[in-house]
Amino acid sequence: MSNSLNAAIPIALTIALGSAHAQAQQYASKPVRIIVPYTPGGGVDIMGRLAALKYGERFGVQFLVENRAGGGTVIGTEAVARAAPDGYTLLFTNNALSATPALNDKLPFDPVQSFAPVGHFASSYNVLAVHPSLPVKSVKELVALARAKPAQLNYASAGNGSAIHLAMVMFESAAGIELVHIPYKGAAPALIDVIGGQITIMFTSAPAALEPLLAGRVRALGVSSVKRLAVLPNVPTIGESGYPGFEVNNWLGMVAPAQTPPEIVARLNSEMNAILALPEVKDRIAAHGNDPAGGAPDVMGDRIKKEVGQLQKLLGKNKSKAR
């Protein structure tokens, strides 16, 4: 190799690094889209809009939430996977990302390879809720009714592979019962039909459940957390209700398209952690029954990788039922 070529290599690397650094410094110079793969009004949407608001304040540009529901979150997720990796299209999602391979024979993206993890925004928990017309007032009574009427009671979810769908699959497995899954395009329309009595059972996120629960339009039987939720202190955990160790802890977080410059990912992660340290953000997250999270991108990436394998095993046992 000639001396001139040897000299050119470090110069080229310096130029490339300088360009990436400059790109990160200039970010964000225009509005940023945050795609939520659910309809408005659900738990993911509520937290996504909080994140968007605070990101906008810190960057001085609009971070706009775009709801792209459908296909069990595949439609919105694919849109981000195919977007330019420049940091101007992001995905705010949850455990459904990890579940997509187990529920789809042909997937237009890979939950690990197609995305660059940005950060874990919050942890959420589910509320097992029923319409007041259902003659049950506890988890024990619901299980007894479901065993007396196998495959006759319907439950709603935010779609195949959604976090609240997965929670019910886990509960069915733990309780040894079989319910009929009615998937919707989002948590909000599913909850509307539960409130209206068209469907009588649903695992719903705590943020979405609070108002109808407090208004008496649905009845809470249990929560999926290890400890009772501060916002619902009188609702027992499912573990307390006869299923020790039962826990469904959902993550809500952000990813970017793969190949997004690491400097931009690092900047978004740093700002997320700063946002989560704000007292008013902690209070708003807690008011919805969630816990603020945070941490490094690779921690979230490792969790997604682990969950993909776990959910393949859980849902693969009976893929048709999981759908």
C-alpha positions, 0 to 999 in steps of 0.5 A: 500500500502506498504512503499516499493511500495510507495517509488517505485512510485516516483522513477519510475516517476523520471526514466521516466521523466529522460528518456524523458528528455534525449531523448529530449536532444539527439534529433536529432541524425539522419536525420529527414523526413518532409513529405509534402503531395503535389507535389514539387513546390507548396506553402506548399512545398516551405515553407516546404523546407525553414523550413527543411533547417533552422532546419537542420542548427540548429540541425546539421543533415539533415531534408529531405523533402519527397513529398507524394502526392495523395488522397487529402493529405491523403496518406502523412498525413496517413504516418505520423499518422502511423509513430513512435512517436519519432520526426523523421517523421514530417508532414508539411501541411496546412488547408487541414488537417482540411478539410479531415473529411468533404471530406472523409467518412472513414479516416485512421486518425483523424486530432486532435487525431492522431497528436501533433501540433508543430507550425504555420510556416507561413500564406499564401494568395491566388491569383485568377488567370486565363489564359490570353485567358479567356476574363476577367480582373477583379473579377467582369467580371469573376463572370459575365461570370460564371453566364452566363455559369453556371457549364461550366468553369473549375478550377484547384486545388491542390486536394480535400480539399487543401487550394486552393480548399477550397478558391474556394469553399468559393469564389463560395459561396460568389459570388453565382456561380458554377464552375467545379472542376478539382483536381490535385495531387499538386499545381505545376501540376495544375498551369502548366495546367493553364499556358498552357491553358488546365484549365483557372481558379485557386486559387494559393498560392502567392509563386507559382504564382509570377513567372508566373504572372510577366512573363504574363503567367497568369493574377491575378484578386484578392487576398484573403487577407484583404489588398493588398499583398506587392509583388502584390501591383496592384492586388486588394483584392477580398473584394475590388472587390465587396465582402467585408469581404472575406478573406482566410488566410491559415496556413502552419505548422508542426505536429508530430505523436500523443504520440511524447514526449512533450519534443521533440515537445517543442524543435521543437516548440522552434527552429521554433520560433527561426528560424522565428525570423531570419531576412533572414527567415522573408525576404524569407517568405515575398518575397513569399507573406506570413507572418511569424507566430510562437507561441505555439503548443496548439494555432495551435492545437486549430485552427485545432480543430475549423477549423474541425467543420467550414469546416464540415459545409461549405463542408458538405452542398454539399459534392459531389461538394466539391469533 
